[in-house]
Amino acid sequence: MPNTTEVFQQSTIPQSSPEPETQQSDAEKKAEALRLREERAADAAVAMQEYEDEKAKMLENTQRLRALRLAREAEEKRLKSEKTPKLLSSRKAKTPKAS
């Protein structure tokens, strides 16, 4: 069994210098960070394009539905105006004139 002095002396001996690995890993970290930023920017551009496309589709659909609604309302108004004079004229014809 080694005594505590031998263990302490062995642990204080410097191992290999970590500086080259740190420099390399710093460069790799910066490159990875740059790659991630570029990837996020590209994803953001794609997401914005999808959002704008969806917004354009919704606007187009809204305009189409509005046109259909206005046409339906115009047709209902036309039919109502056609029925109204006939009812009035038929009522006048049925009521006896007082002289």
ROZANU-185586 format. One record per atom (N, C-alpha, C, O): residue in three letters; y, x, z. Coordinates in steps of 0.05 Angstrom, whole numbers, padded with zeros to 5 digits, always signed. Each point is the difference from the previous one (the first is absolute). Layout:
REM ROZANU-185586
ALAYXZ/...
//
This chain:
REM ROZANU-185586
MET-00023+00017+00000/MET+00023-00017+00000/MET+00025+00018+00000/MET+00002+00018+00017/PRO+00017-00023-00036/PRO+00023+00017-00001/PRO+00019-00007+00023/PRO+00002-00023+00008/ASN+00012+00043+00001/ASN+00019-00006+00021/ASN+00025-00011-00012/ASN+00004+00001-00025/THR+00013-00012+00041/THR+00024-00014-00010/THR+00019+00019-00013/THR+00016-00009-00017/THR-00015+00033+00024/THR+00018+00019-00013/THR-00008+00004-00029/THR+00018+00002-00017/GLU-00044+00001+00011/GLU-00009+00003-00027/GLU+00007-00024-00017/GLU+00009+00003-00023/VAL-00013-00027+00033/VAL+00006-00025-00014/VAL+00030-00001-00005/VAL+00008-00007-00023/PHE+00009+00013+00042/PHE+00029+00000-00003/PHE+00009+00020-00021/PHE+00017-00007-00017/GLN-00029+00030+00017/GLN+00008+00021-00019/GLN-00009-00009-00028/GLN+00015+00006-00019/GLN-00037-00018+00016/GLN-00009-00008-00026/GLN+00018-00023-00011/GLN+00005-00001-00025/SER+00004-00016+00042/SER+00017-00023-00010/SER+00028+00009-00007/SER+00013-00013-00015/THR-00004+00036+00026/THR+00028+00009-00006/THR+00001+00017-00025/THR+00022+00006-00009/ILE-00045+00001-00002/ILE+00000+00016-00024/ILE+00008-00019-00023/ILE-00013-00020-00004/PRO+00034+00027-00011/PRO+00008-00017-00022/PRO-00021-00001-00021/PRO-00012+00020-00007/GLN+00008-00044-00003/GLN-00019-00003-00022/GLN+00015+00008-00026/GLN+00018+00016+00002/SER-00024-00028-00024/SER+00014+00007-00025/SER+00027-00014+00001/SER+00004-00020+00013/SER+00015+00031-00027/SER+00027-00010-00001/SER+00001-00026-00016/SER-00009-00001-00023/PRO+00019-00021+00035/PRO+00000-00026-00014/PRO+00024-00004-00019/PRO+00002-00021-00012/GLU+00015+00041+00009/GLU+00024-00003-00016/GLU-00005-00006-00029/GLU+00012-00018-00011/PRO-00030+00032-00003/PRO-00004-00006-00028/PRO-00011-00028-00004/PRO+00008-00014-00019/GLU-00025+00004+00037/GLU-00010-00027-00002/GLU+00023-00020+00004/GLU+00001-00021-00013/THR+00016+00027+00032/THR+00022-00018+00006/THR+00019-00002-00024/THR+00009-00022-00007/GLN-00003+00045-00005/GLN+00018+00000-00023/GLN-00013-00016-00023/GLN+00013-00015-00013/GLN-00038+00019+00009/GLN-00014-00014-00021/GLN-00001-00030+00006/GLN+00004-00017-00017/SER-00010+00011+00042/SER-00002-00029+00007/SER+00027-00013-00001/SER+00002-00023-00006/ASP+00020+00038+00013/ASP+00026-00011-00003/ASP+00007-00007-00029/ASP+00011-00021-00006/ALA-00018+00039-00011/ALA+00005-00004-00029/ALA-00017-00024-00010/ALA+00010-00017-00015/GLU-00035+00016+00025/GLU-00017-00023-00008/GLU+00011-00026+00011/GLU-00001-00020-00013/LYS+00011+00021+00038/LYS+00011-00024+00012/LYS+00025-00010-00015/LYS+00003-00024-00004/LYS+00014+00043-00004/LYS+00024-00007-00015/LYS-00008-00012-00027/LYS+00011-00020-00009/ALA-00031+00032-00004/ALA-00009-00010-00026/ALA-00012-00028+00003/ALA+00004-00018-00016/GLU-00020+00015+00037/GLU-00012-00027+00005/GLU+00022-00020+00006/GLU-00002-00023-00010/ALA+00022+00030+00026/ALA+00022-00018+00006/ALA+00015-00008-00025/ALA+00007-00023-00004/LEU-00002+00043-00013/LEU+00014-00006-00025/LEU-00017-00018-00018/LEU+00011-00019-00012/ARG-00037+00024+00011/ARG-00018-00017-00016/ARG+00000-00029+00010/ARG+00001-00019-00015/LEU-00001+00017+00042/LEU+00000-00027+00012/LEU+00026-00015-00006/LEU+00000-00024-00006/ARG+00023+00039+00008/ARG+00026-00013-00006/ARG+00001-00009-00029/ARG+00009-00022-00005/GLU-00019+00038-00013/GLU+00000-00007-00028/GLU-00018-00024-00005/GLU+00006-00018-00015/GLU-00029+00017+00029/GLU-00019-00022-00003/GLU+00012-00026+00010/GLU-00003-00021-00012/ARG+00017+00023+00035/ARG+00013-00024+00012/ARG+00022-00010-00018/ARG+00003-00024-00004/ALA+00012+00043-00008/ALA+00022-00008-00018/ALA-00012-00014-00025/ALA+00011-00020-00009/ALA-00033+00030-00001/ALA-00013-00013-00023/ALA-00010-00027+00008/ALA+00002-00019-00015/ASP-00014+00016+00039/ASP-00010-00025+00009/ASP+00023-00020+00004/ASP-00003-00024-00007/ALA+00025+00034+00017/ALA+00024-00017+00004/ALA+00010-00010-00027/ALA+00008-00024-00002/ALA-00008+00041-00018/ALA+00009-00009-00027/ALA-00018-00021-00011/ALA+00009-00020-00012/VAL-00035+00024+00015/VAL-00020-00020-00010/VAL+00004-00026+00015/VAL-00001-00022-00012/ALA+00004+00023+00038/ALA+00004-00024+00016/ALA+00025-00015-00008/ALA+00000-00025-00001/MET+00021+00040-00003/MET+00026-00013-00009/MET-00004-00014-00027/MET+00010-00022-00004/GLN-00024+00035-00014/GLN-00004-00012-00026/GLN-00017-00025+00002/GLN+00006-00020-00013/GLU-00026+00020+00030/GLU-00017-00024+00004/GLU+00017-00022+00012/GLU-00003-00023-00007/TYR+00020+00030+00026/TYR+00018-00020+00013/TYR+00018-00012-00021/TYR+00003-00025-00001/GLU+00010+00041-00016/GLU+00018-00010-00020/GLU-00015-00017-00021/GLU+00011-00021-00009/ASP-00035+00029+00002/ASP-00016-00016-00019/ASP-00006-00027+00012/ASP+00002-00021-00013/GLU-00010+00020+00039/GLU-00007-00025+00013/GLU+00025-00018+00002/GLU-00002-00024-00003/LYS+00024+00037+00009/LYS+00025-00015+00002/LYS+00008-00013-00027/LYS+00008-00023-00001/ALA-00012+00038-00020/ALA+00006-00010-00027/ALA-00019-00023-00007/ALA+00009-00020-00012/LYS-00034+00022+00019/LYS-00019-00021-00006/LYS+00008-00025+00016/LYS-00002-00023-00011/MET+00010+00026+00036/MET+00007-00023+00016/MET+00025-00013-00011/MET+00002-00025-00001/LEU+00018+00040-00008/LEU+00024-00011-00011/LEU-00006-00015-00026/LEU+00010-00022-00004/GLU-00028+00033-00013/GLU-00008-00013-00024/GLU-00014-00027+00006/GLU+00006-00020-00013/ASN-00023+00021+00032/ASN-00015-00025+00007/ASN+00019-00021+00012/ASN-00002-00023-00006/THR+00021+00032+00022/THR+00020-00018+00012/THR+00017-00013-00022/THR+00005-00024+00001/GLN+00003+00040-00021/GLN+00016-00011-00022/GLN-00017-00020-00016/GLN+00010-00021-00009/ARG-00035+00027+00004/ARG-00018-00018-00015/ARG-00003-00026+00015/ARG+00002-00022-00012/LEU-00007+00024+00038/LEU-00004-00025+00016/LEU+00026-00016+00002/LEU-00001-00025-00001/ARG+00024+00038+00003/ARG+00025-00014+00001/ARG+00005-00015-00026/ARG+00009-00023+00000/ALA-00015+00036-00023/ALA+00003-00013-00026/ALA-00018-00024-00002/ALA+00008-00021-00010/LEU-00032+00023+00019/LEU-00019-00023+00000/LEU+00011-00022+00018/LEU-00001-00024-00008/ARG+00011+00031+00031/ARG+00010-00021+00019/ARG+00024-00014-00013/ARG+00002-00024+00002/LEU+00017+00039-00013/LEU+00023-00012-00012/LEU-00007-00018-00024/LEU+00012-00021-00003/ALA-00031+00030-00013/ALA-00010-00017-00022/ALA-00012-00026+00010/ALA+00005-00021-00011/ARG-00021+00023+00032/ARG-00013-00023+00012/ARG+00021-00019+00011/ARG-00001-00025-00004/GLU+00021+00036+00018/GLU+00021-00017+00011/GLU+00017-00013-00022/GLU+00007-00023+00003/ALA-00002+00037-00024/ALA+00015-00011-00023/ALA-00016-00023-00013/ALA+00012-00020-00007/GLU-00038+00024+00004/GLU-00017-00021-00011/GLU-00001-00024+00018/GLU+00002-00023-00009/GLU-00004+00027+00035/GLU+00000-00023+00019/GLU+00027-00015-00001/GLU+00000-00024+00001/LYS+00021+00039-00003/LYS+00027-00012-00001/LYS+00003-00016-00026/LYS+00011-00022+00000/ARG-00021+00033-00022/ARG+00001-00014-00026/ARG-00016-00026+00001/ARG+00009-00021-00009/LEU-00034+00023+00020/LEU-00016-00024+00002/LEU+00012-00021+00018/LEU-00001-00024-00006/LYS+00013+00033+00027/LYS+00013-00018+00019/LYS+00024-00014-00014/LYS+00004-00024+00004/SER+00011+00039-00019/SER+00023-00012-00013/SER-00008-00019-00023/SER+00014-00019-00005/GLU-00037+00024-00007/GLU-00010-00018-00021/GLU-00010-00026+00012/GLU+00004-00021-00012/LYS-00016+00023+00035/LYS-00011-00024+00013/LYS+00022-00018+00012/LYS-00002-00024+00000/THR+00022+00037+00010/THR+00022-00015+00013/THR+00014-00020-00018/THR+00003-00023+00008/PRO+00006+00030-00032/PRO+00013-00020-00017/PRO-00019-00023-00008/PRO+00009-00023-00001/LYS-00034+00028-00003/LYS-00018-00021-00007/LYS-00003-00020+00023/LYS-00001-00024-00005/LEU+00000+00034+00029/LEU-00003-00018+00023/LEU+00026-00016+00003/LEU-00002-00024+00005/LEU+00025+00036-00009/LEU+00025-00015+00003/LEU+00002-00021-00022/LEU+00009-00022+00005/SER-00015+00030-00029/SER+00003-00019-00023/SER-00021-00023+00003/SER+00006-00022-00007/SER-00029+00028+00017/SER-00020-00021+00003/SER+00007-00018+00023/SER-00006-00024+00000/ARG+00019+00034+00020/ARG+00009-00017+00023/ARG+00022-00018-00009/ARG+00001-00024+00007/LYS+00017+00034-00023/LYS+00022-00016-00010/LYS-00010-00023-00018/LYS+00010-00022+00001/ALA-00030+00029-00016/ALA-00011-00021-00018/ALA-00014-00022+00015/ALA-00001-00023-00009/LYS-00012+00031+00031/LYS-00015-00020+00015/LYS+00018-00018+00018/LYS-00008-00023+00005/THR+00030+00033+00003/THR+00017-00016+00017/THR+00016-00020-00016/THR+00012+00008-00021/PRO-00011-00032+00029/PRO+00016-00020-00016/PRO+00029+00004+00005/PRO+00009+00008+00022/LYS+00006-00012-00043/LYS+00029+00003+00002/LYS+00012-00025+00011/LYS-00006-00023-00008/ALA+00024+00027+00026/ALA+00014-00022+00012/ALA+00025-00005-00016/ALA+00017+00018-00004/SER-00013-00043-00006/SER+00024-00005-00015/SER+00016-00022+00011/SER+00021-00007-00010/
//
